[in-house]
Amino acid sequence: MRRGLFLLLFLSYAYFYQAGGWNQNSRFALVRAITNDWSLRIDAYQGNTGDKAFFEGHYYSDKAPGLALMALLVVEPARLVYQAVGGDPETFSGLALLSWLATVFTVGLFTAWAGVVLFDLVQEWGFGTDAALFCALVFGLATPMWFLATIFIGHALSAACLVIAFAAAYGVSAEQTRAPVRPLPWSAHSEQRDRLHGLVVGLGSGWATVTEFPAAVPAVILALWVAASGLRLGRTRATRIVGWMAGSALTCAAVSMVYQYLCFGTPFHIAYSSEQGDFGGMQRGLFGITRPTWSAMSQILFSEYRGLFPLSPLMFIAPVGLWLLWRRGGTVRQASVVAAVIALYYVLFNSSYHYWEGGWSLGPRHLSPALPFLCLGLGPMWHGARRTARSGLLAAAMLSVFISLVAVSTMVQPPANVSRPFRELIWPAFRDGDLALNTQTMVHHAVDASLWRTHEDPKAAFNLGMQVGLTGHTSLLPLLAGWLLCGAWMWRHRANQVGAARAPTADVH
């Protein structure tokens, strides 16, 4: 079941290439600077993006370095192989291939993994396979997480790392009453569990922060939860768990600080301090963060411009599910509180940010790391619902999957001046079979939004069906076929589980 779920999610993310944009071009410019020039300066590529820092005569990516550094593990080997077979990695096609691979095997891979982790957690809490599958599929396909998992930006990767860290932190909490319904995959001998839990919490929360700096607050929340849980296990085990957590988290922090030292001569200079361009709002408060406003909050939750609920209505009722988790008591209650606090933090953070709309975006991308923690509430909702209520939940989920499919097939970063992007741009294009609208490559950006109206430029985005000659809606048929195969695999596994549970136990004479 878990393998089928992972493959279904991973296929859904890998199937689409969204091409360029300011945010992803800034990150990929750092990848190119390191692989091509062995430098952290993006001087040769700064014209590809408006998201850049300028410091002492040189240009740098203004983004946190985590995603770009992780992508090096994919891009450098792929680049060498591409050159070995006679390809030029600096052509449009070469950069498209490398940036697609970089996205698929970082953001896409970890987001699919996070879906499996959510599946494991809901099963661990005793809500059953169906509820766990509902939670994971809504997270992966019925929220904006689907389109964020296809873009070379940091939000989905940061969210996935936090989810993985959250699961390990729950593992420490569950040690207080070690009788899980279904042990987590990494459960082992207590000393090994302690080290592994601490390591995963530290690495997950640490790398989430190195990828997107706002994850520092959830990272602290998870660390406090682990420390409090560890103290109840005794001094020896607490020291071991917290020691491994602190060591791995500090390793991630050291990576960020060394990067900043090499760029700016001090480990404490964040690139946003040297933002290039018309971003005066970054000077307000703490890098643009002041206090929450109802105007921004209503926009990121309810509006057609950037609202979460019009894209994923189930997220509106997901807090009810977190309350149901809280009622379960014990360590699950602790998990529900931590999940709710992290989700609330991201809502408040997004509504406090001067650039709350996220530029060219579909939905509230700064809020997106809250989505997996909200989705945890869907497990108990499904488990406790009657047949009629489940039909309603399923209908809402299917509607959101369709909305996400339309968006990911068409345009996941609509221009900021489109007030109702789904209604005015995305749906009409999909209805007409005009898919993969983005014309921005990794080496240039277009600022004229009319290009998506007239389609004067060649498209840079694509899906894998297009790459084999299919056009329009027919280009989605291979994805649907993959879904059917993965679904059949999971259904067969579920049927085998049900059959094994119902089989009578043979008498032993």
PAPAKE-352957 format. One record per residue (C-alpha): chain; residue number from 1; y, z, x negated. Coordinates in steps of 0.02 Angstrom, whole numbers. Layout:
   dogu   lumfi       yy       zz       xx
      A     NUM        Y        Z        X
...
//
This chain:
   dogu   lumfi       yy       zz       xx
      A       1        0        0        0
      A       2      125       50     -135
      A       3       91     -109     -235
      A       4      113     -218      -83
      A       5      277     -131      -40
      A       6      342     -151     -217
      A       7      297     -335     -223
      A       8      378     -368      -54
      A       9      541     -287     -107
      A      10      541     -362     -281
      A      11      509     -537     -212
      A      12      650     -514      -87
      A      13      771     -472     -228
      A      14      710     -598     -356
      A      15      715     -742     -230
      A      16      905     -751     -232
      A      17     1028     -787     -372
      A      18     1207     -744     -323
      A      19     1291     -814     -481
      A      20     1458     -752     -546
      A      21     1609     -648     -500
      A      22     1732     -536     -589
      A      23     1620     -382     -590
      A      24     1459     -465     -645
      A      25     1549     -580     -768
      A      26     1628     -430     -852
      A      27     1458     -349     -878
      A      28     1373     -509     -931
      A      29     1515     -547    -1052
      A      30     1465     -388    -1144
      A      31     1284     -447    -1147
      A      32     1338     -615    -1220
      A      33     1453     -533    -1347
      A      34     1311     -425    -1412
      A      35     1177     -561    -1415
      A      36     1288     -701    -1480
      A      37     1413     -610    -1591
      A      38     1339     -438    -1624
      A      39     1503     -368    -1559
      A      40     1562     -259    -1415
      A      41     1722     -359    -1400
      A      42     1722     -492    -1265
      A      43     1870     -589    -1336
      A      44     1775     -754    -1329
      A      45     1725     -725    -1146
      A      46     1872     -629    -1073
      A      47     1934     -783     -981
      A      48     1779     -775     -871
      A      49     1835     -617     -780
      A      50     1984     -518     -721
      A      51     1890     -353     -744
      A      52     1928     -313     -926
      A      53     2009     -186    -1040
      A      54     2135     -228    -1176
      A      55     2146     -112    -1326
      A      56     2231     -141    -1495
      A      57     2228     -329    -1480
      A      58     2050     -351    -1416
      A      59     1965     -368    -1248
      A      60     1821     -261    -1185
      A      61     1722     -249    -1025
      A      62     1803     -118     -914
      A      63     1635      -70     -838
      A      64     1518       71     -884
      A      65     1395       -3    -1010
      A      66     1227       53     -939
      A      67     1177     -105     -846
      A      68     1230     -222     -986
      A      69     1138     -120    -1117
      A      70      980     -117    -1011
      A      71      992     -305     -984
      A      72      985     -333    -1172
      A      73      800     -289    -1165
      A      74      776     -440    -1052
      A      75      908     -563    -1110
      A      76      878     -561    -1297
      A      77      690     -602    -1290
      A      78      721     -731    -1152
      A      79      861     -809    -1253
      A      80      750     -827    -1407
      A      81      610     -905    -1305
      A      82      732    -1023    -1220
      A      83      799    -1080    -1388
      A      84      621    -1099    -1456
      A      85      579    -1225    -1319
      A      86      736    -1325    -1352
      A      87      856    -1251    -1225
      A      88     1037    -1204    -1254
      A      89     1069    -1029    -1184
      A      90     1257    -1060    -1178
      A      91     1249    -1204    -1054
      A      92     1277    -1175     -868
      A      93     1091    -1188     -834
      A      94     1047    -1077     -981
      A      95     1169     -941     -930
      A      96     1110     -954     -750
      A      97      931     -925     -805
      A      98      974     -780     -921
      A      99     1088     -694     -795
      A     100      958     -716     -657
      A     101      825     -637     -768
      A     102      945     -499     -817
      A     103      977     -459     -633
      A     104      797     -471     -575
      A     105      722     -361     -711
      A     106      856     -226     -705
      A     107      940     -208     -536
      A     108      802     -291     -434
      A     109      658     -205     -524
      A     110      731      -30     -511
      A     111      785      -50     -330
      A     112      608     -101     -283
      A     113      543       49     -379
      A     114      664      161     -285
      A     115      592       97     -121
      A     116      418      150     -178
      A     117      485      321     -229
      A     118      558      346      -54
      A     119      389      295       18
      A     120      302      426      -91
      A     121      425      563      -44
      A     122      407      537      144
      A     123      219      540      126
      A     124      230      694       15
      A     125      324      781      156
      A     126      182      747      277
      A     127      260      616      392
      A     128      124      487      369
      A     129      110      310      301
      A     130      198      223      445
      A     131      351      334      434
      A     132      356      315      245
      A     133      344      126      258
      A     134      482      121      389
      A     135      597      223      277
      A     136      564      115      123
      A     137      581      -52      212
      A     138      743       -3      298
      A     139      814       53      131
      A     140      760     -106       42
      A     141      791     -239      173
      A     142      894     -169      318
      A     143     1045     -101      223
      A     144     1172     -178      102
      A     145     1055     -122      -37
      A     146      965     -290      -18
      A     147     1115     -393      -68
      A     148     1172     -269     -200
      A     149      999     -284     -280
      A     150     1032     -469     -308
      A     151     1198     -450     -401
      A     152     1225     -406     -583
      A     153     1332     -254     -542
      A     154     1290      -71     -562
      A     155     1285        9     -389
      A     156     1104      -27     -344
      A     157     1040       19     -517
      A     158     1138      182     -514
      A     159     1070      222     -340
      A     160      891      185     -395
      A     161      906      297     -548
      A     162      973      438     -439
      A     163      828      418     -318
      A     164      702      428     -459
      A     165      790      582     -528
      A     166      795      659     -353
      A     167      606      637     -333
      A     168      574      722     -500
      A     169      695      863     -454
      A     170      600      887     -292
      A     171      441      896     -397
      A     172      513     1047     -487
      A     173      563     1126     -322
      A     174      389     1096     -250
      A     175      311     1191     -395
      A     176      363     1351     -306
      A     177      232     1317     -172
      A     178      112     1201     -261
      A     179       13     1132     -115
      A     180       85      960      -82
      A     181       14      853       57
      A     182        5      708      -64
      A     183       40      739     -249
      A     184      174      631     -327
      A     185      107      499     -447
      A     186      162      594     -602
      A     187       82      761     -553
      A     188      -27      825     -695
      A     189      -55      983     -794
      A     190       88     1107     -767
      A     191      159     1092     -944
      A     192      151      903     -937
      A     193      229      906     -764
      A     194      370     1017     -824
      A     195      411      904     -970
      A     196      397      746     -866
      A     197      499      813     -722
      A     198      636      871     -838
      A     199      634      708     -934
      A     200      643      601     -777
      A     201      783      702     -698
      A     202      885      693     -858
      A     203      855      509     -891
      A     204      875      456     -711
      A     205     1035      549     -674
      A     206     1102      517     -850
      A     207     1074      329     -844
      A     208     1144      322     -667
      A     209     1305      393     -740
      A     210     1304      278     -891
      A     211     1290      134     -766
      A     212     1420      196     -639
      A     213     1529      344     -690
      A     214     1545      416     -511
      A     215     1360      461     -521
      A     216     1409      607     -633
      A     217     1436      718     -481
      A     218     1263      687     -404
      A     219     1191      709     -578
      A     220     1267      883     -588
      A     221     1202      924     -413
      A     222     1026      874     -463
      A     223     1038      973     -624
      A     224     1091     1130     -530
      A     225      948     1107     -407
      A     226      823     1092     -550
      A     227      894     1242     -641
      A     228      887     1350     -484
      A     229      710     1293     -446
      A     230      656     1320     -626
      A     231      717     1500     -628
      A     232      595     1541     -489
      A     233      452     1478     -598
      A     234      484     1601     -738
      A     235      584     1597     -898
      A     236      458     1498    -1000
      A     237      439     1356     -877
      A     238      624     1355     -835
      A     239      669     1340    -1019
      A     240      546     1197    -1040
      A     241      606     1101     -887
      A     242      791     1126     -915
      A     243      773     1091    -1101
      A     244      692      922    -1071
      A     245      816      881     -934
      A     246      966      927    -1041
      A     247      899      835    -1194
      A     248      869      673    -1101
      A     249     1035      684    -1007
      A     250     1129      716    -1169
      A     251     1042      565    -1246
      A     252     1113      457    -1107
      A     253     1284      535    -1129
      A     254     1274      502    -1316
      A     255     1242      317    -1283
      A     256     1400      308    -1178
      A     257     1503      406    -1303
      A     258     1444      305    -1452
      A     259     1486      146    -1356
      A     260     1661      211    -1319
      A     261     1685      266    -1499
      A     262     1637       95    -1565
      A     263     1755       10    -1443
      A     264     1905      127    -1441
      A     265     1888      241    -1592
      A     266     1854      397    -1488
      A     267     1704      446    -1381
      A     268     1818      506    -1241
      A     269     1916      346    -1204
      A     270     1851      263    -1046
      A     271     1884       76    -1030
      A     272     1973      100     -864
      A     273     2112      186     -963
      A     274     2153       17    -1040
      A     275     2128      -88     -883
      A     276     2199     -263     -902
      A     277     2283     -346     -755
      A     278     2365     -290     -593
      A     279     2268     -129     -565
      A     280     2409       -3     -554
      A     281     2311       97     -427
      A     282     2193      152     -567
      A     283     2334      261     -633
      A     284     2338      365     -475
      A     285     2242      528     -475
      A     286     2082      518     -578
      A     287     2063      332     -613
      A     288     2118      289     -436
      A     289     2030      434     -349
      A     290     2147      546     -249
      A     291     2093      621      -82
      A     292     1995      553       66
      A     293     2092      464      202
      A     294     2034      434      380
      A     295     2100      256      370
      A     296     1987      211      224
      A     297     1840      309      296
      A     298     1849      220      462
      A     299     1857       52      372
      A     300     1705       84      263
      A     301     1602      150      408
      A     302     1653       58      567
      A     303     1757      -98      532
      A     304     1700     -279      526
      A     305     1794     -294      361
      A     306     1695     -170      256
      A     307     1600      -62      380
      A     308     1424        1      347
      A     309     1370       29      527
      A     310     1399     -150      588
      A     311     1282     -208      449
      A     312     1154      -68      466
      A     313     1166       26      632
      A     314     1023      143      586
      A     315     1133      226      456
      A     316     1238      294      599
      A     317     1094      403      660
      A     318     1012      436      491
      A     319     1101      606      472
      A     320     1002      664      625
      A     321      845      631      524
      A     322      912      736      379
      A     323      937      877      504
      A     324      755      856      558
      A     325      707      871      376
      A     326      809     1030      362
      A     327      716     1104      510
      A     328      552     1081      417
      A     329      600     1224      302
      A     330      539     1268      127
      A     331      568     1151      -17
      A     332      591     1004      104
      A     333      742     1096      173
      A     334      813     1104       -2
      A     335      784      919      -25
      A     336      871      880      141
      A     337     1024      980       90
      A     338     1036      896      -80
      A     339     1013      723       -2
      A     340     1147      759      129
      A     341     1270      826       -1
      A     342     1247      672     -112
      A     343     1269      554       36
      A     344     1425      647       94
      A     345     1495      643      -83
      A     346     1487      454      -89
      A     347     1570      436       81
      A     348     1712      550       24
      A     349     1722      465     -145
      A     350     1735      291      -70
      A     351     1868      347       54
      A     352     1965      432      -87
      A     353     1970      279     -200
      A     354     2128      175     -205
      A     355     2024       15     -208
      A     356     1907       74      -70
      A     357     1875     -103       -8
      A     358     1786     -151     -170
      A     359     1872     -319     -192
      A     360     1758     -463     -147
      A     361     1620     -370      -57
      A     362     1514     -367      100
      A     363     1507     -188      159
      A     364     1562      -33       63
      A     365     1485      -57     -109
      A     366     1558      104     -181
      A     367     1469      201      -45
      A     368     1302      114      -73
      A     369     1216      248     -180
      A     370     1219      357      -24
      A     371     1101      236       66
      A     372      933      293       -4
      A     373      975      475       32
      A     374     1023      432      212
      A     375      863      331      230
      A     376      758      485      191
      A     377      803      546      364
      A     378      720      396      446
      A     379      546      458      401
      A     380      549      613      513
      A     381      640      516      649
      A     382      501      388      656
      A     383      366      520      644
      A     384      434      624      788
      A     385      486      480      902
      A     386      392      426     1057
      A     387      338      246     1081
      A     388      497      194     1172
      A     389      608      274     1039
      A     390      507      191      901
      A     391      534       24      986
      A     392      721       56      979
      A     393      714      105      796
      A     394      612      -49      756
      A     395      731     -163      851
      A     396      881      -92      758
      A     397      790     -112      593
      A     398      743     -293      631
      A     399      923     -333      678
      A     400      983     -261      512
      A     401      850     -357      416
      A     402      910     -517      498
      A     403     1092     -478      458
      A     404     1045     -442      277
      A     405      942     -601      265
      A     406     1087     -704      331
      A     407     1205     -624      206
      A     408     1094     -630       53
      A     409     1054     -812       90
      A     410     1235     -862      108
      A     411     1372     -756       28
      A     412     1362     -574      -23
      A     413     1535     -568     -102
      A     414     1653     -648       24
      A     415     1836     -664      -26
      A     416     1941     -509        4
      A     417     2061     -603      119
      A     418     1927     -638      250
      A     419     1954     -501      379
      A     420     1786     -520      468
      A     421     1674     -596      334
      A     422     1510     -598      429
      A     423     1582     -672      588
      A     424     1707     -792      508
      A     425     1615     -854      354
      A     426     1436     -797      330
      A     427     1360     -824      502
      A     428     1440     -996      533
      A     429     1379    -1057      363
      A     430     1202     -991      391
      A     431     1197    -1063      567
      A     432     1237    -1234      494
      A     433     1107    -1216      356
      A     434     1241    -1207      222
      A     435     1166    -1076      105
      A     436     1211    -1006      -67
      A     437     1398    -1032      -52
      A     438     1458     -951     -214
      A     439     1538    -1076     -334
      A     440     1579     -948     -470
      A     441     1470     -959     -625
      A     442     1452     -832     -764
      A     443     1578     -930     -867
      A     444     1718     -958     -742
      A     445     1788     -883     -585
      A     446     1875     -970     -441
      A     447     2021     -885     -357
      A     448     2049    -1012     -218
      A     449     1954     -949      -66
      A     450     1970    -1121       15
      A     451     1832    -1181     -101
      A     452     1708    -1099       17
      A     453     1786    -1190      163
      A     454     1785    -1364       86
      A     455     1641    -1342      -38
      A     456     1733    -1450     -164
      A     457     1652    -1364     -313
      A     458     1465    -1373     -349
      A     459     1375    -1215     -295
      A     460     1323    -1094     -430
      A     461     1213     -983     -321
      A     462     1038    -1032     -265
      A     463      875     -968     -198
      A     464      704    -1007     -271
      A     465      663    -1125     -128
      A     466      812    -1232     -178
      A     467      747    -1238     -354
      A     468      591    -1331     -293
      A     469      689    -1455     -189
      A     470      699    -1371      -19
      A     471      864    -1370       74
      A     472      948    -1272      213
      A     473      842    -1152      314
      A     474      680    -1229      247
      A     475      724    -1157       75
      A     476      683     -985      146
      A     477      505    -1032      196
      A     478      426     -980       29
      A     479      506     -808       48
      A     480      437     -790      223
      A     481      265     -844      160
      A     482      276     -711       24
      A     483      321     -581      155
      A     484      169     -629      259
      A     485       53     -612      109
      A     486      125     -443       59
      A     487      120     -386      240
      A     488      -61     -438      259
      A     489     -104     -344       99
      A     490      -19     -185      160
      A     491      -95     -201      335
      A     492     -269     -219      262
      A     493     -242      -67      151
      A     494     -178       34      299
      A     495     -328      -18      403
      A     496     -444       38      263
      A     497     -355      206      254
      A     498     -370      231      442
      A     499     -553      182      439
      A     500     -591      300      296
      A     501     -502      442      387
      A     502     -603      412      545
      A     503     -772      387      460
      A     504     -893      531      492
      A     505     -944      635      342
      A     506    -1126      610      299
      A     507    -1238      765      305
      A     508    -1310      820      141
      A     509    -1493      881      150
//
